[in-house]
Amino acid sequence: MKKIFVQPVDKLVGKTEIPGDKSISHRSIMLGALADGKTTVKHFLLSDDCLNTIECFKELGVNIEVTGDEVVIHGQGIDGLKEPNDILEVGNSGTTMRLMAGILAGQSFASVLTGDATIRRRPMARVTEPLKLMGANIIGREQGNLAPLTIQGGSLKGIEYHSSVASAQVKSAILLAGLFADGWTEVKEPAKSRNHTELMLKGFQVELEESDLAVRIKGRQRLSPCDIYVPGDISSAAFLLVAGCLVPDSELTLLNVGLNHTRTGIIDVLSEMGARIEIRNRWNSGGEELGDLVVSTSSLKGVRIGGELIPRLIDEIPIIAIAAACASGVTEIRDAEELRVKESNRIAAICEQLSKLGVRIEELPDGLRIFGGKRLNGAVTQSYGDHRIALSLAIAGLVATEQVVIEGAGCIAVSFPNFVRTLENLGGKVLGQ
């Protein structure tokens, strides 16, 4: 869809399954490809980003079968990847680009990684610099900071790396390269980032040593294949959580959502704002906690967000901004300068688009100040090709005075391909073209 038209509604009611977690889906392909044998993944996210990861590993000689949302990966072992015949295309996926760079750094062959125009603008030095320290030869624009990246790997050595940012992508790239390195590789972070890679490595029987802010991995370990159930993506659930809070007379049940403690900042913030959210039916799969989230219409108030909470909700800040715009009082978001180097400059994008909706909002160097309490206007808005901006604006359309049009809405398929159908089943009114 080039654009969608979202109408205001009186209520949202129902139950829905949330699409599989994007981060976990990516990692299941990568680690399954390196395992000694067959890995089966259920509830895999069939989004553009994750399908690009599958295609990249097929190019590397891995047999991968997709049947519905079940994926079977015939792992080639730690030394089994093949030199690709063509450039590896990651599309819009920063996770694919950065994590694959870590894996490719450990290969004896040359490969080239590239992506769409957005990916070619995103900073890669935070990954390429530690990989070069480990012994990889990486060439890219701006001395390896921008894709396309040419990687000649092999003969890696373990390092102790202090990351300047709390980034799961940076940490994961180094740990994956550490699988191919001699000796131990350690990553220390300034704050705890999401730990899906560590949990999944353990599921594949890889031994790790962990402390609060550091992870160590010993190189040349073999991976044992396993079966994986991918939890519902809490980053996708976040849009419906906010919708359930804001739309009058609403109650939504979101089934089997991932509740990893490094990702639940969105629940903490919405609860502090006054959201009525209940967690039911908790269970565990492969070290990942899941549960059903029940949300109902709530009176929200402004809060201050910053510090160590930011890595736990960095992807949810666009939809938090919508909640803040409809809440009473002022919400201030700080320490979120990372938003400027996502799929778009999300700080600037949020300010520009919410201003169109009649929101008083101030752009800060590292965040936003949002003055809530006024009902949103209808408007024609722009996604900037950023799925989280597009999805957030769609939720805004449910509670605006008039229709909200989102141009460039095709990017929604990056993470929530069945979003329009899901919203309609719950009572939303969405037209696409």
C-alpha positions as CSV (number, residue, x, y, z in Angstrom):
1,M,0.0,0.0,0.0
2,K,1.3,3.4,-0.9
3,K,-1.0,5.1,1.7
4,I,-3.6,4.2,4.3
5,F,-6.6,6.2,5.5
6,V,-7.4,5.7,9.2
7,Q,-10.8,6.8,10.6
8,P,-11.6,7.7,14.2
9,V,-13.6,4.9,16.0
10,D,-15.8,4.7,19.1
11,K,-14.3,1.5,20.6
12,L,-11.9,-1.4,20.0
13,V,-12.7,-4.9,21.4
14,G,-11.3,-8.4,20.9
15,K,-8.4,-10.8,21.1
16,T,-5.5,-11.1,18.7
17,E,-2.3,-12.9,18.2
18,I,0.7,-10.6,17.9
19,P,3.2,-11.3,15.0
20,G,6.4,-13.1,16.0
21,D,9.2,-11.0,17.5
22,K,11.4,-9.6,14.8
23,S,14.6,-9.7,16.8
24,I,14.1,-13.3,17.7
25,S,13.1,-14.3,14.2
26,H,16.3,-12.9,12.7
27,R,18.5,-14.6,15.3
28,S,16.7,-18.0,14.8
29,I,17.8,-18.0,11.2
30,M,21.3,-17.0,11.9
31,L,22.0,-19.4,14.7
32,G,20.0,-22.2,13.0
33,A,22.3,-21.8,10.0
34,L,25.4,-22.3,12.1
35,A,24.1,-25.3,14.0
36,D,24.9,-28.9,13.3
37,G,21.6,-30.1,11.9
38,K,17.9,-29.2,11.7
39,T,16.3,-26.3,13.6
40,T,12.5,-25.8,13.5
41,V,11.1,-22.3,14.2
42,K,7.4,-21.8,14.8
43,H,5.5,-18.5,14.8
44,F,8.2,-16.9,12.7
45,L,7.6,-13.3,11.6
46,L,7.1,-13.3,7.9
47,S,7.9,-9.7,7.5
48,D,10.1,-8.1,4.8
49,D,13.0,-7.7,7.1
50,C,13.0,-11.3,8.3
51,L,12.5,-12.7,4.8
52,N,15.6,-10.7,3.7
53,T,17.6,-12.5,6.4
54,I,16.3,-15.9,5.0
55,E,17.4,-14.9,1.5
56,C,20.8,-13.8,2.6
57,F,21.5,-17.2,4.3
58,K,20.2,-19.1,1.3
59,E,22.8,-17.2,-0.7
60,L,25.4,-18.5,1.8
61,G,24.4,-22.1,1.0
62,V,21.9,-22.8,3.7
63,N,18.7,-24.8,2.9
64,I,15.7,-23.1,4.5
65,E,12.1,-24.2,4.1
66,V,9.2,-21.9,4.8
67,T,5.7,-23.4,5.4
68,G,3.2,-20.8,6.7
69,D,4.9,-19.3,9.8
70,E,7.0,-22.4,10.4
71,V,10.6,-22.3,9.2
72,V,13.0,-25.3,9.0
73,I,16.7,-24.4,8.8
74,H,19.2,-27.2,7.8
75,G,22.2,-25.9,9.7
76,Q,25.6,-26.2,8.0
77,G,27.7,-26.0,11.2
78,I,30.2,-23.4,12.3
79,D,32.4,-23.8,9.3
80,G,29.7,-24.7,6.7
81,L,28.7,-21.4,5.1
82,K,29.6,-20.9,1.4
83,E,30.9,-17.9,-0.5
84,P,27.9,-16.1,-2.0
85,N,27.7,-15.6,-5.8
86,D,26.1,-12.2,-5.4
87,I,25.9,-9.2,-3.1
88,L,23.9,-9.9,0.0
89,E,20.8,-7.6,0.1
90,V,19.4,-6.8,3.6
91,G,16.6,-4.4,2.4
92,N,15.6,-2.2,5.3
93,S,17.0,-4.4,8.1
94,G,19.7,-2.9,10.3
95,T,19.6,-6.1,12.4
96,T,20.4,-8.3,9.4
97,M,23.2,-5.9,8.3
98,R,24.9,-5.6,11.7
99,L,24.6,-9.2,12.9
100,M,25.5,-10.7,9.6
101,A,28.6,-8.5,9.6
102,G,29.7,-10.3,12.8
103,I,29.1,-13.8,11.2
104,L,30.8,-12.9,7.9
105,A,33.8,-11.5,9.8
106,G,34.5,-15.0,10.8
107,Q,34.4,-16.6,7.3
108,S,37.4,-17.3,5.1
109,F,35.7,-15.8,2.0
110,A,34.8,-12.3,0.8
111,S,31.2,-11.0,0.9
112,V,29.4,-7.7,0.3
113,L,26.5,-6.5,2.3
114,T,24.2,-3.7,1.2
115,G,20.6,-2.5,1.7
116,D,18.1,0.1,0.7
117,A,18.7,3.9,0.8
118,T,17.8,4.1,4.5
119,I,20.3,1.3,5.4
120,R,23.0,3.0,3.4
121,R,22.6,6.1,5.6
122,R,22.8,4.3,8.9
123,P,26.0,4.2,10.9
124,M,27.9,0.9,10.8
125,A,31.3,2.0,12.4
126,R,29.9,0.9,15.8
127,V,30.0,-2.6,14.5
128,T,32.9,-2.5,11.9
129,E,35.4,-1.0,14.3
130,P,35.3,-3.8,16.9
131,L,35.2,-6.4,14.1
132,K,38.4,-4.8,12.6
133,L,40.0,-5.0,16.0
134,M,39.3,-8.8,16.0
135,G,41.1,-9.1,12.7
136,A,38.4,-8.7,10.0
137,N,39.2,-6.7,6.9
138,I,36.1,-4.4,6.2
139,I,35.8,-1.7,3.6
140,G,32.9,0.6,3.2
141,R,32.1,4.2,2.5
142,E,33.4,6.7,5.1
143,Q,36.1,4.3,6.2
144,G,33.7,1.5,6.9
145,N,30.9,3.6,8.5
146,L,28.4,3.3,5.6
147,A,27.2,0.4,3.5
148,P,27.8,-1.2,1.1
149,L,30.3,-3.1,3.2
150,T,32.9,-5.5,1.8
151,I,34.0,-8.1,4.4
152,Q,37.0,-10.4,4.2
153,G,36.9,-12.4,7.3
154,G,38.8,-15.2,8.9
155,S,41.6,-15.6,11.6
156,L,39.8,-13.6,14.2
157,K,41.1,-13.2,17.8
158,G,39.1,-12.6,20.9
159,I,39.0,-9.1,22.3
160,E,37.6,-7.2,25.4
161,Y,35.4,-4.5,24.0
162,H,33.8,-1.6,25.9
163,S,30.9,-0.4,23.8
164,S,30.0,3.3,24.0
165,V,26.3,2.6,23.4
166,A,23.9,0.1,24.9
167,S,23.0,-1.7,21.7
168,A,21.9,-5.3,21.2
169,Q,23.0,-5.1,17.6
170,V,26.5,-4.1,18.5
171,K,26.8,-6.6,21.3
172,S,25.3,-9.4,19.2
173,A,27.6,-8.7,16.2
174,I,30.7,-9.0,18.4
175,L,29.5,-12.1,20.2
176,L,28.7,-13.8,16.9
177,A,32.1,-12.9,15.6
178,G,33.4,-14.3,18.9
179,L,32.1,-17.7,17.9
180,F,34.7,-17.8,15.2
181,A,37.6,-16.2,17.2
182,D,40.5,-17.7,19.0
183,G,40.1,-17.4,22.8
184,W,37.5,-15.3,24.7
185,T,35.5,-12.4,23.5
186,E,33.9,-10.0,26.0
187,V,31.5,-7.1,25.5
188,K,30.8,-4.5,28.2
189,E,28.0,-2.0,27.8
190,P,27.1,1.3,29.6
191,A,23.6,-0.1,30.3
192,K,21.9,-3.5,29.8
193,S,20.5,-3.9,26.2
194,R,18.1,-6.6,25.1
195,N,19.5,-10.1,25.6
196,H,17.8,-12.3,22.9
197,T,21.1,-13.3,21.4
198,E,22.5,-14.6,24.8
199,L,19.3,-16.5,25.5
200,M,19.2,-18.1,22.1
201,L,22.9,-19.0,22.2
202,K,22.2,-20.9,25.4
203,G,19.3,-22.6,23.7
204,F,21.8,-23.8,21.1
205,Q,24.0,-25.1,23.9
206,V,26.7,-22.4,23.6
207,E,28.3,-21.5,27.0
208,L,28.4,-17.9,28.0
209,E,29.7,-16.0,31.1
210,E,27.5,-13.1,32.1
211,S,27.5,-10.3,34.6
212,D,25.2,-7.2,34.9
213,L,26.8,-5.3,32.0
214,A,29.2,-7.8,30.4
215,V,29.0,-11.0,28.4
216,R,31.9,-13.4,27.5
217,I,31.9,-16.1,24.9
218,K,34.6,-18.7,24.1
219,G,35.4,-19.2,20.4
220,R,35.0,-22.3,18.3
221,Q,32.0,-23.8,20.2
222,R,29.6,-26.0,18.2
223,L,25.9,-25.2,18.1
224,S,23.4,-28.0,18.8
225,P,20.1,-27.6,16.8
226,C,16.9,-26.9,18.7
227,D,13.2,-26.1,18.3
228,I,12.1,-22.5,18.8
229,Y,8.8,-20.8,19.4
230,V,9.0,-17.1,18.6
231,P,7.0,-14.9,21.1
232,G,4.7,-12.2,19.9
233,D,6.7,-9.0,19.4
234,I,6.2,-6.5,22.2
235,S,7.3,-3.7,19.9
236,S,4.3,-4.6,17.7
237,A,2.0,-5.1,20.7
238,A,2.9,-1.6,21.8
239,F,0.8,0.0,19.1
240,L,-2.3,-1.9,20.2
241,L,-1.6,-1.3,23.9
242,V,-1.7,2.4,23.3
243,A,-4.8,2.1,21.1
244,G,-6.5,0.1,23.8
245,C,-5.6,2.9,26.3
246,L,-6.8,5.8,24.1
247,V,-9.9,4.6,22.3
248,P,-13.1,4.9,24.4
249,D,-14.9,1.8,25.7
250,S,-12.1,-0.5,24.6
251,E,-10.7,-3.8,25.9
252,L,-8.0,-5.7,24.0
253,T,-6.4,-9.0,24.7
254,L,-3.0,-9.5,23.1
255,L,-2.0,-13.2,23.1
256,N,1.5,-14.8,23.7
257,V,3.5,-11.5,23.8
258,G,7.2,-11.7,24.7
259,L,7.8,-10.4,28.2
260,N,11.6,-10.4,28.2
261,H,12.6,-8.0,31.0
262,T,15.0,-6.1,28.6
263,R,12.0,-5.2,26.4
264,T,9.2,-4.4,28.8
265,G,10.0,-0.7,29.3
266,I,6.8,0.1,27.3
267,I,4.7,-1.6,29.9
268,D,6.5,0.2,32.8
269,V,6.0,3.6,31.1
270,L,2.4,3.1,30.2
271,S,1.6,1.8,33.7
272,E,3.3,4.9,35.2
273,M,1.2,7.0,32.9
274,G,-1.9,5.3,34.3
275,A,-2.6,2.6,31.8
276,R,-4.8,-0.3,32.9
277,I,-2.7,-3.3,31.7
278,E,-2.9,-6.8,33.2
279,I,-0.6,-9.7,32.4
280,R,-2.2,-13.2,32.3
281,N,-1.1,-16.8,31.5
282,R,2.7,-16.3,31.8
283,W,4.8,-19.1,30.4
284,N,8.4,-19.7,29.2
285,S,9.9,-20.9,25.9
286,G,13.6,-21.2,25.4
287,G,14.4,-18.8,28.2
288,E,11.9,-16.2,26.8
289,E,9.0,-15.3,29.0
290,L,5.5,-14.9,27.3
291,G,2.1,-13.9,28.5
292,D,-1.3,-12.4,27.5
293,L,-1.7,-8.6,27.9
294,V,-5.1,-7.2,28.6
295,V,-5.5,-3.5,28.2
296,S,-8.5,-1.3,28.6
297,T,-9.4,2.4,28.2
298,S,-7.3,4.5,30.6
299,S,-6.8,8.1,31.6
300,L,-3.1,8.8,31.0
301,K,-0.9,11.5,32.5
302,G,2.5,12.9,31.4
303,V,5.7,11.4,32.8
304,R,9.5,11.9,32.4
305,I,11.4,9.1,30.6
306,G,15.2,8.7,30.4
307,G,18.3,7.1,31.7
308,E,18.7,3.3,31.8
309,L,15.0,2.8,30.8
310,I,15.7,4.1,27.3
311,P,17.4,0.9,25.9
312,R,14.4,-1.1,27.1
313,L,11.9,0.9,25.0
314,I,13.9,2.7,22.3
315,D,11.8,1.3,19.5
316,E,8.6,2.2,21.2
317,I,9.2,5.9,21.7
318,P,7.2,6.9,18.5
319,I,4.1,5.3,19.9
320,I,4.8,6.6,23.4
321,A,4.8,10.0,21.8
322,I,1.2,9.4,20.6
323,A,0.2,8.3,24.1
324,A,1.8,11.4,25.5
325,A,0.0,13.7,23.1
326,C,-3.3,12.4,24.3
327,A,-2.3,12.3,28.0
328,S,-2.9,15.2,30.5
329,G,0.2,17.2,31.3
330,V,3.7,17.2,29.9
331,T,5.9,14.2,28.9
332,E,9.6,14.6,28.5
333,I,11.8,12.0,26.8
334,R,15.6,12.4,27.3
335,D,18.8,10.3,26.6
336,A,17.3,9.1,23.3
337,E,19.7,10.5,20.8
338,E,19.9,7.0,19.3
339,L,16.5,7.8,17.7
340,R,18.3,10.1,15.2
341,V,20.0,7.2,13.5
342,K,17.1,4.7,13.2
343,E,15.2,4.0,10.0
344,S,14.6,7.8,10.0
345,N,15.6,10.6,12.3
346,R,12.7,9.6,14.6
347,I,13.0,12.7,16.8
348,A,12.6,15.1,13.9
349,A,10.0,12.8,12.3
350,I,7.8,12.6,15.4
351,C,8.0,16.4,15.9
352,E,7.0,17.2,12.3
353,Q,4.2,14.7,12.0
354,L,2.7,15.3,15.5
355,S,2.8,19.1,14.8
356,K,0.5,18.3,11.7
357,L,-1.9,16.7,14.1
358,G,-2.1,19.8,16.3
359,V,0.2,18.7,19.0
360,R,2.5,21.2,20.8
361,I,5.8,19.4,20.8
362,E,9.4,20.5,21.2
363,E,12.5,18.8,19.7
364,L,15.3,18.4,22.1
365,P,18.9,17.3,21.3
366,D,18.3,13.9,22.9
367,G,14.6,13.6,22.9
368,L,11.2,15.3,23.0
369,R,8.9,17.5,25.2
370,I,5.3,16.8,24.5
371,F,2.4,18.9,25.8
372,G,-0.7,16.7,26.0
373,G,-4.3,17.1,26.7
374,K,-5.7,18.3,23.3
375,R,-7.5,16.0,20.9
376,L,-5.5,15.3,17.7
377,N,-6.5,16.8,14.4
378,G,-6.9,14.9,11.2
379,A,-4.1,15.5,8.7
380,V,-2.1,14.0,5.8
381,T,1.1,12.6,7.3
382,Q,4.3,11.0,6.0
383,S,6.0,7.9,7.3
384,Y,9.5,8.7,6.0
385,G,9.7,5.0,5.0
386,D,9.9,4.2,8.7
387,H,7.5,1.4,9.9
388,R,7.3,2.6,13.5
389,I,6.4,6.1,12.4
390,A,3.7,4.8,10.1
391,L,2.2,2.5,12.7
392,S,2.2,5.2,15.3
393,L,0.4,7.6,13.0
394,A,-2.2,4.9,12.3
395,I,-3.0,4.7,16.0
396,A,-3.2,8.5,16.1
397,G,-5.9,8.2,13.4
398,L,-8.1,6.1,15.7
399,V,-8.5,9.0,18.2
400,A,-8.3,12.1,15.9
401,T,-11.1,14.4,15.2
402,E,-11.0,13.5,11.5
403,Q,-9.3,11.0,9.1
404,V,-5.5,10.6,9.3
405,V,-3.8,9.7,6.0
406,I,-0.4,8.1,6.2
407,E,1.7,8.3,3.0
408,G,4.4,5.8,2.4
409,A,2.6,3.2,4.5
410,G,4.0,0.2,2.6
411,C,6.9,0.2,5.1
412,I,4.5,-1.3,7.7
413,A,5.2,-4.7,6.1
414,V,8.8,-4.5,7.6
415,S,7.5,-5.6,11.0
416,F,3.7,-5.9,11.1
417,P,2.6,-7.2,7.7
418,N,-1.0,-8.0,8.7
419,F,-1.5,-4.8,10.7
420,V,-4.5,-3.4,8.7
421,R,-6.4,-6.7,8.9
422,T,-5.7,-7.0,12.6
423,L,-6.9,-3.5,13.4
424,E,-10.0,-4.0,11.3
425,N,-10.8,-7.3,13.2
426,L,-10.7,-5.3,16.5
427,G,-13.0,-2.6,15.2
428,G,-10.7,-0.2,13.4
429,K,-11.6,1.5,10.2
430,V,-8.7,1.5,7.7
431,L,-8.7,1.9,3.9
432,G,-5.6,1.4,1.8
433,Q,-4.5,2.1,-1.8
